[in-house]
Amino acid sequence: MIGAARGAVLGAVAICVAGAAVQAQTVALTGGLVLPISSGPIEGGTVVMVDGRIAAVGADVAIPAGAEVVDVTGRVVLPGIIDAMSYYGVAGEDMNEVPNPLTPELRIIEAFAPFGTFGSGDAGEIRVRELLQGGVTAMYVGPGDATVLGGQGAVVKTAGARFGDLIVREPAAIDITLGGRPASTYRDMSRSPSTRMAVVSQLRELLVRAREWVESGAGPQGGDAGDEGEAGAGGENAGPRNLGMEAMARLLRGEVPARVQANATRDIRVAIELAEEFGFELVIDGGAGAHQMRDELADRGIPVVLGPLSHPYISGEEIPDPGDYGGVDERNAVWLNEAGVHISFASFSRSFGTFGAGVAGQWLLIDASIALGHGMNRADVLRALTLSPAEVLGVSDRLGSLEVGKDADVVVFDGDPLSIRTWASRVYVGGRLVHERQD
């Protein structure tokens, strides 16, 4: 059994919907162990989904007349798993604009293909079956790590009626890479930046220019560049369009964070210094050696999106720079969590071309269970797969927990979600059944 059951209704979370008019797509999951994540477990709980949203969660919830009732007794009900960093659906040749080390204007959503050579699907509604099999209903997709600043990432779902239905937040962050990876890219080309010093120098120079651009009022003053009344509409403060500067302005105004891939302590320290110098919100990606700086990260409230605990070598290089991974330890997540660092788990899945799709996200739950084996609290492990990544990605108003009003992205597991013996038996995205495992 997972935790102590709390038989009470979730107060504000559970609402009675018996008197409401029943809409299409009304589904009630009854009798299971419900783990809302944002509150305690509910033994024999019910989750009601109406028109793509969660309408009720609790132990004593009236089920609307005409609802589809699914008995999940003996099973575990969780919010959809969120992969906090992935390259799934992006072809290797589309991940990095190598000729230019700094490309903030690029948007990964324009290279994202939810299936094809990187997944499976039929004509019609999109189903990323490999990830749905692992209970993954949303993920952050970003540009690659071969350059210094690769562009803008997006939060997408793994099922939808149309491509536009997949997009949850775009842009969601600016992706930056520190360490040996970008330096080696340009060293092999005999051009700059070929050292860590030059990587940081060029990044700082871009940030300085972006700050000056914002302070000069040269471009749109707040909001998205193409919004009505901004540069694209000839507003009063409009100036010549500069897509790269507009992207950087969103970062400096705090509208999106910087996702900085940094594994070695020296690179994590540089990332912190840059964030403090320019005042942007920072998220550390990878963080293989982050436990060595856990107190500094905790004091500053900087979250860490961890690579797979079993193989945290997330570099796109065939042979990663050993200088990036001097602090690798499977207890990394445990130590960070104990120190109060906000952590999330991620697969950092990437395609292997003709050798196979980048679907490590399918096994994200299993990999995260390593932290459980090293002593991390079960509730904290599950939070680091659901609500914590939703918070880091800026989508916790819609995803990450079973709460009234949030998207009905719900997974039913046939046992302990952190057991290798367990499967995702039913997966709902937007209240619609998009995956069902056949016994």
Disulfide bonds with the S-S distance in Angstrom:
none
